[in-house]
């Protein structure tokens, strides 16, 4: 069992900046899914997105840093600043502190925008800092530079499992003695300008890729556009954001009297090795990642009080995860409460697992477990309790969180309240 304390959280999301604001909105059933400002396409149906609409970079960084960073790095800097402030770290050894950050897309938006400017206005219009904006490691590097951290600086890119892989990797680095404090989490972003505004005539090509790949739900209703674990599920809504955490050696956090939000106890990660975008339909490799996290924690499945699933609302993805959770948790004496955050948030990519962890941690303090927004007809194949309609009043001491990504990236972590 790992002894890695979580002492700070920070978030930039479609439901606001700041963990408590975000969590309160989740519990109130607010959703971030809105109509996108671009054309409706051949179907005539609206396009949906779940963007960050209340973010101003200058609230979090100076003009020089803003000018030299893509929005994914800006989101990460803002979330990290919140987490570090909440942790109240004070003085610490900079050689024993670092960053482990996850991202799917990195600064892809900056690259797309530079190409657009080149083609429309010529070479002189390409921003001179494009290269330092696009590299995926720049969020971690900017955080390290901002706080003078000289310990490990690592970027993982495991698609939508990135934040959980970053947190799990950081926890094991702390447990192995490589660091005392690590800032960890994940970020994807840049669909719109700060404030959620369209960027004039520039439309990020990535916005349309999910539609082209057949992943987007054909819905006229934002509350039917993403329906995790519902029998009517038919696709995703693209989201964005950042979720960051301060992780510390347990004894380090306790010695300084930190307010400990919870502990990372176990982490499992492996390759599905089945298909670039679809999981093995049996769910056996997702189940194996769940089992690995439990084994790493030394915790039996029966002791898990609740689980926040990946649950994207796609027919194939949810079916495989249902099989996986059934395999590990489906034969318990009492049905396991399970929820997904994606009905509220859309699919926020690399940050999605971290966002699930934040609302899970704050819910543990309130004895309330988050519910699955938009879902009203849970899939009867699930041999677990899909929490819908409203938060569940319940005590959660042990929580499991899943995150699965394209390329067969399967990750799961186990956290405890004490």
Secondary structure by P-SEA (a helix, b strand, c coil): ccbbbbcbbbbbccccccaaaaaaaaaaccccbbbbccccccccbbbbbbccccccccccccaaaaaaccaaaaaaaaaaaaaaaaaccccccccccbbbbbbcccaaaaaaaaaaaaacccccccccccccccccaaaaaaaaaacccccbbbbbccccaaaaaaaaaaaaaaaaccccccccccccccccccccccccccccccccccccccccccccccccccccccccccccccccbbbbbbbccaaaaaaacccccccccbbbbbbcccccccccccaaaaaaaaaaaaaaacccccccccccccccccaaaaaaaaaaaaaccccccbbbbbbbccccccccccaaaaaaaaaaaaaaaacbbbbbcccccccccccccccccccccccccbbbbbbbbcccbbbbbbbbcc
